[in-house]
Amino acid sequence: RLVCFIYSESAKLKRYGETMGSGSTFTEVSGKQMKKMSLHIPNINEQAKIGNMLKILDQTITLHEEKKRQLERLKSALLKKMFADKSGYPAVRFNGFCDEWKKQKLGDIVETITDYVAAGSFASLRENVIYRSEPCYAQLIRTADLKSNFSKIAPVYVDKQAFDFLYRVSLDKESVILPNIGNCGEVYYVDPHELPYMRNVLGPNAILIRSSSLNNHFLSILFQSHNFQKSLKLVISPNGQTKFNKTELKRIKMVLPMDVNEQNSLSAFFKMINTAISLQEHKSNILKELKSSLLQNMFI
């Protein structure tokens, strides 16, 4: 019975459903049609071995997914405890730090808050920026690219003229990216050395934030904290598509440590947690790919 269940996940059943299905939008197969489907079934001993192997594989995938969920819950709890509220003092803190965190407007502590449309009018953007599907001078980085870690969607490129025109949103230095039209609340830290292309510029519907005096990775973690997310929701338009603009973002008041050493400590700590989360996700994805390959190759 176990092998029959595993076999039902194989590509053959899907192909059979597409061939024999009702022709509706959804692929569906009736019980009578399934009775007519021919199967190649191994002897009971081989069934047991295949079933046990794939059962262990499923259990391992579930284990890594659960570890990832636990780490995400831990991160969420720490974002509440390790970032100060209006009191100016976090509930949990590293040894050696005791100074009060300061409340300041984001626009007063960050030198660069800009976006794609800062380059000029929509007419000048249409004239100077042409999207290309083939590799060109630079890559246009969209929030969808960052969300998918540059997989599953086709990249977009621009020529040198467009790259120079969009110099304000060049991703040649560490930056924090906030989507400001749709997906508001997401936060992406960008290290230029980790991008897949040599030259990169930020695409539309996102705001680029960069500081020369603060730890930019720390800022990306601060933007994920519950206090900042709560403040951001207050400036997001509640009607229609969610959005906010640069001016509204600059006015948000933030509570943060002015001691760069404390910023660095928090940055390193959350980098470690993010790495652990990514590792569990990577292991899970590899095992899922392995399972898919086995289902294709271990059944006739």
Contacts in CASP RR format, 6 or more apart in sequence:
PFRMAT RR
TARGET T0000
AUTHOR 0000-0000-0000
METHOD contacts of the structure
MODEL  1
RLVCFIYSESAKLKRYGETMGSGSTFTEVSGKQMKKMSLHIPNINEQAKI
GNMLKILDQTITLHEEKKRQLERLKSALLKKMFADKSGYPAVRFNGFCDE
WKKQKLGDIVETITDYVAAGSFASLRENVIYRSEPCYAQLIRTADLKSNF
SKIAPVYVDKQAFDFLYRVSLDKESVILPNIGNCGEVYYVDPHELPYMRN
VLGPNAILIRSSSLNNHFLSILFQSHNFQKSLKLVISPNGQTKFNKTELK
RIKMVLPMDVNEQNSLSAFFKMINTAISLQEHKSNILKELKSSLLQNMFI
2 47 0 8 1.000
2 48 0 8 1.000
2 51 0 8 1.000
2 55 0 8 1.000
3 41 0 8 1.000
3 42 0 8 1.000
3 47 0 8 1.000
3 50 0 8 1.000
3 51 0 8 1.000
4 41 0 8 1.000
6 50 0 8 1.000
6 51 0 8 1.000
6 54 0 8 1.000
6 295 0 8 1.000
7 13 0 8 1.000
7 39 0 8 1.000
7 299 0 8 1.000
9 295 0 8 1.000
10 295 0 8 1.000
10 296 0 8 1.000
10 299 0 8 1.000
11 295 0 8 1.000
11 296 0 8 1.000
12 299 0 8 1.000
13 29 0 8 1.000
13 37 0 8 1.000
14 27 0 8 1.000
16 29 0 8 1.000
16 37 0 8 1.000
17 27 0 8 1.000
17 28 0 8 1.000
17 29 0 8 1.000
17 33 0 8 1.000
18 27 0 8 1.000
20 29 0 8 1.000
20 33 0 8 1.000
20 37 0 8 1.000
21 27 0 8 1.000
21 28 0 8 1.000
21 29 0 8 1.000
21 33 0 8 1.000
22 28 0 8 1.000
40 299 0 8 1.000
40 300 0 8 1.000
41 47 0 8 1.000
42 50 0 8 1.000
50 298 0 8 1.000
54 291 0 8 1.000
54 294 0 8 1.000
57 287 0 8 1.000
57 290 0 8 1.000
57 291 0 8 1.000
57 294 0 8 1.000
58 291 0 8 1.000
60 287 0 8 1.000
61 284 0 8 1.000
61 287 0 8 1.000
61 288 0 8 1.000
61 291 0 8 1.000
64 280 0 8 1.000
64 281 0 8 1.000
64 283 0 8 1.000
64 284 0 8 1.000
64 287 0 8 1.000
65 280 0 8 1.000
65 284 0 8 1.000
67 280 0 8 1.000
68 277 0 8 1.000
68 280 0 8 1.000
68 281 0 8 1.000
68 284 0 8 1.000
71 273 0 8 1.000
71 276 0 8 1.000
71 277 0 8 1.000
71 280 0 8 1.000
72 277 0 8 1.000
74 273 0 8 1.000
75 270 0 8 1.000
75 273 0 8 1.000
75 274 0 8 1.000
75 277 0 8 1.000
78 92 0 8 1.000
78 270 0 8 1.000
78 273 0 8 1.000
79 221 0 8 1.000
79 224 0 8 1.000
79 225 0 8 1.000
79 226 0 8 1.000
80 91 0 8 1.000
80 225 0 8 1.000
80 226 0 8 1.000
81 90 0 8 1.000
81 91 0 8 1.000
81 92 0 8 1.000
82 90 0 8 1.000
82 91 0 8 1.000
82 92 0 8 1.000
82 93 0 8 1.000
82 266 0 8 1.000
83 90 0 8 1.000
83 222 0 8 1.000
83 225 0 8 1.000
83 226 0 8 1.000
83 227 0 8 1.000
83 255 0 8 1.000
84 90 0 8 1.000
84 101 0 8 1.000
84 227 0 8 1.000
84 255 0 8 1.000
84 256 0 8 1.000
84 257 0 8 1.000
85 227 0 8 1.000
85 255 0 8 1.000
86 103 0 8 1.000
86 255 0 8 1.000
88 100 0 8 1.000
88 101 0 8 1.000
88 102 0 8 1.000
88 103 0 8 1.000
88 255 0 8 1.000
89 100 0 8 1.000
89 101 0 8 1.000
90 101 0 8 1.000
94 262 0 8 1.000
94 265 0 8 1.000
94 266 0 8 1.000
94 269 0 8 1.000
97 257 0 8 1.000
97 259 0 8 1.000
97 261 0 8 1.000
97 262 0 8 1.000
97 265 0 8 1.000
99 257 0 8 1.000
99 258 0 8 1.000
99 259 0 8 1.000
99 262 0 8 1.000
101 255 0 8 1.000
101 256 0 8 1.000
101 257 0 8 1.000
101 258 0 8 1.000
102 255 0 8 1.000
102 256 0 8 1.000
102 257 0 8 1.000
102 258 0 8 1.000
103 253 0 8 1.000
103 254 0 8 1.000
103 255 0 8 1.000
104 253 0 8 1.000
104 254 0 8 1.000
104 256 0 8 1.000
105 250 0 8 1.000
105 251 0 8 1.000
105 252 0 8 1.000
105 253 0 8 1.000
105 254 0 8 1.000
106 113 0 8 1.000
106 209 0 8 1.000
106 249 0 8 1.000
106 250 0 8 1.000
106 251 0 8 1.000
106 252 0 8 1.000
106 253 0 8 1.000
106 254 0 8 1.000
107 113 0 8 1.000
107 250 0 8 1.000
107 251 0 8 1.000
109 211 0 8 1.000
109 213 0 8 1.000
109 214 0 8 1.000
109 254 0 8 1.000
109 256 0 8 1.000
110 209 0 8 1.000
110 210 0 8 1.000
110 211 0 8 1.000
110 214 0 8 1.000
110 219 0 8 1.000
111 210 0 8 1.000
111 211 0 8 1.000
111 212 0 8 1.000
111 213 0 8 1.000
112 208 0 8 1.000
112 209 0 8 1.000
112 210 0 8 1.000
112 211 0 8 1.000
113 207 0 8 1.000
113 208 0 8 1.000
113 209 0 8 1.000
113 246 0 8 1.000
113 249 0 8 1.000
113 250 0 8 1.000
114 168 0 8 1.000
114 169 0 8 1.000
114 207 0 8 1.000
114 208 0 8 1.000
114 246 0 8 1.000
115 169 0 8 1.000
115 180 0 8 1.000
115 202 0 8 1.000
115 204 0 8 1.000
115 206 0 8 1.000
115 207 0 8 1.000
115 208 0 8 1.000
115 246 0 8 1.000
116 125 0 8 1.000
116 166 0 8 1.000
116 169 0 8 1.000
116 202 0 8 1.000
116 203 0 8 1.000
116 204 0 8 1.000
116 205 0 8 1.000
116 206 0 8 1.000
117 125 0 8 1.000
117 204 0 8 1.000
118 168 0 8 1.000
118 169 0 8 1.000
119 125 0 8 1.000
119 128 0 8 1.000
119 129 0 8 1.000
119 165 0 8 1.000
119 166 0 8 1.000
119 167 0 8 1.000
119 168 0 8 1.000
119 169 0 8 1.000
124 165 0 8 1.000
125 165 0 8 1.000
128 161 0 8 1.000
128 162 0 8 1.000
128 165 0 8 1.000
129 158 0 8 1.000
129 162 0 8 1.000
129 165 0 8 1.000
129 166 0 8 1.000
130 158 0 8 1.000
130 159 0 8 1.000
130 162 0 8 1.000
131 140 0 8 1.000
131 156 0 8 1.000
131 157 0 8 1.000
131 158 0 8 1.000
132 156 0 8 1.000
132 157 0 8 1.000
132 158 0 8 1.000
132 159 0 8 1.000
133 154 0 8 1.000
133 156 0 8 1.000
133 157 0 8 1.000
134 157 0 8 1.000
135 157 0 8 1.000
135 197 0 8 1.000
136 157 0 8 1.000
136 158 0 8 1.000
136 159 0 8 1.000
137 157 0 8 1.000
137 158 0 8 1.000
137 159 0 8 1.000
137 160 0 8 1.000
137 162 0 8 1.000
137 163 0 8 1.000
137 199 0 8 1.000
138 157 0 8 1.000
138 158 0 8 1.000
138 159 0 8 1.000
138 160 0 8 1.000
138 162 0 8 1.000
138 163 0 8 1.000
138 197 0 8 1.000
138 198 0 8 1.000
138 199 0 8 1.000
138 200 0 8 1.000
138 201 0 8 1.000
139 155 0 8 1.000
139 156 0 8 1.000
139 157 0 8 1.000
139 158 0 8 1.000
139 195 0 8 1.000
139 196 0 8 1.000
139 197 0 8 1.000
139 199 0 8 1.000
139 200 0 8 1.000
139 201 0 8 1.000
140 156 0 8 1.000
140 157 0 8 1.000
140 158 0 8 1.000
140 200 0 8 1.000
140 201 0 8 1.000
140 202 0 8 1.000
140 203 0 8 1.000
141 171 0 8 1.000
141 190 0 8 1.000
141 195 0 8 1.000
141 200 0 8 1.000
141 201 0 8 1.000
141 202 0 8 1.000
141 203 0 8 1.000
142 156 0 8 1.000
142 203 0 8 1.000
142 204 0 8 1.000
142 205 0 8 1.000
142 206 0 8 1.000
143 177 0 8 1.000
143 179 0 8 1.000
143 183 0 8 1.000
143 186 0 8 1.000
143 188 0 8 1.000
143 205 0 8 1.000
143 206 0 8 1.000
144 153 0 8 1.000
145 153 0 8 1.000
145 155 0 8 1.000
146 177 0 8 1.000
146 188 0 8 1.000
146 190 0 8 1.000
147 183 0 8 1.000
147 186 0 8 1.000
147 188 0 8 1.000
150 196 0 8 1.000
155 196 0 8 1.000
155 197 0 8 1.000
157 197 0 8 1.000
158 166 0 8 1.000
158 201 0 8 1.000
162 201 0 8 1.000
163 170 0 8 1.000
163 199 0 8 1.000
163 201 0 8 1.000
166 201 0 8 1.000
166 202 0 8 1.000
166 203 0 8 1.000
169 201 0 8 1.000
169 202 0 8 1.000
169 203 0 8 1.000
169 208 0 8 1.000
170 199 0 8 1.000
170 200 0 8 1.000
170 201 0 8 1.000
171 190 0 8 1.000
171 192 0 8 1.000
171 195 0 8 1.000
171 200 0 8 1.000
171 201 0 8 1.000
171 202 0 8 1.000
171 208 0 8 1.000
172 192 0 8 1.000
172 199 0 8 1.000
172 200 0 8 1.000
173 192 0 8 1.000
173 210 0 8 1.000
174 189 0 8 1.000
174 190 0 8 1.000
174 191 0 8 1.000
174 192 0 8 1.000
174 210 0 8 1.000
174 216 0 8 1.000
174 217 0 8 1.000
175 189 0 8 1.000
175 190 0 8 1.000
175 202 0 8 1.000
175 208 0 8 1.000
175 209 0 8 1.000
175 210 0 8 1.000
175 216 0 8 1.000
176 187 0 8 1.000
176 188 0 8 1.000
176 189 0 8 1.000
176 190 0 8 1.000
176 208 0 8 1.000
176 209 0 8 1.000
176 210 0 8 1.000
176 216 0 8 1.000
176 219 0 8 1.000
176 220 0 8 1.000
176 223 0 8 1.000
177 187 0 8 1.000
177 188 0 8 1.000
177 189 0 8 1.000
177 190 0 8 1.000
177 202 0 8 1.000
177 206 0 8 1.000
177 207 0 8 1.000
177 208 0 8 1.000
177 209 0 8 1.000
178 184 0 8 1.000
178 185 0 8 1.000
178 186 0 8 1.000
178 187 0 8 1.000
178 188 0 8 1.000
178 206 0 8 1.000
178 207 0 8 1.000
178 209 0 8 1.000
178 223 0 8 1.000
178 249 0 8 1.000
179 185 0 8 1.000
179 186 0 8 1.000
179 205 0 8 1.000
179 206 0 8 1.000
180 205 0 8 1.000
180 206 0 8 1.000
180 207 0 8 1.000
180 243 0 8 1.000
180 244 0 8 1.000
180 245 0 8 1.000
180 246 0 8 1.000
180 249 0 8 1.000
181 204 0 8 1.000
181 205 0 8 1.000
181 241 0 8 1.000
181 242 0 8 1.000
181 243 0 8 1.000
182 205 0 8 1.000
182 241 0 8 1.000
182 242 0 8 1.000
182 243 0 8 1.000
183 242 0 8 1.000
184 232 0 8 1.000
184 236 0 8 1.000
184 242 0 8 1.000
184 243 0 8 1.000
184 244 0 8 1.000
185 223 0 8 1.000
185 229 0 8 1.000
185 232 0 8 1.000
187 220 0 8 1.000
187 223 0 8 1.000
187 224 0 8 1.000
188 220 0 8 1.000
189 216 0 8 1.000
189 217 0 8 1.000
189 220 0 8 1.000
192 200 0 8 1.000
202 208 0 8 1.000
207 246 0 8 1.000
207 249 0 8 1.000
209 216 0 8 1.000
209 219 0 8 1.000
210 216 0 8 1.000
211 219 0 8 1.000
213 260 0 8 1.000
214 256 0 8 1.000
214 260 0 8 1.000
214 263 0 8 1.000
215 260 0 8 1.000
215 263 0 8 1.000
215 264 0 8 1.000
215 267 0 8 1.000
217 267 0 8 1.000
217 271 0 8 1.000
218 263 0 8 1.000
218 264 0 8 1.000
218 266 0 8 1.000
218 267 0 8 1.000
221 266 0 8 1.000
221 267 0 8 1.000
221 270 0 8 1.000
222 228 0 8 1.000
222 254 0 8 1.000
222 256 0 8 1.000
223 229 0 8 1.000
223 232 0 8 1.000
227 254 0 8 1.000
227 255 0 8 1.000
228 252 0 8 1.000
228 254 0 8 1.000
231 252 0 8 1.000
231 253 0 8 1.000
231 254 0 8 1.000
232 244 0 8 1.000
232 249 0 8 1.000
232 252 0 8 1.000
235 244 0 8 1.000
235 248 0 8 1.000
235 249 0 8 1.000
235 251 0 8 1.000
235 252 0 8 1.000
236 242 0 8 1.000
236 243 0 8 1.000
236 244 0 8 1.000
237 243 0 8 1.000
237 244 0 8 1.000
256 263 0 8 1.000
257 263 0 8 1.000
257 266 0 8 1.000
END
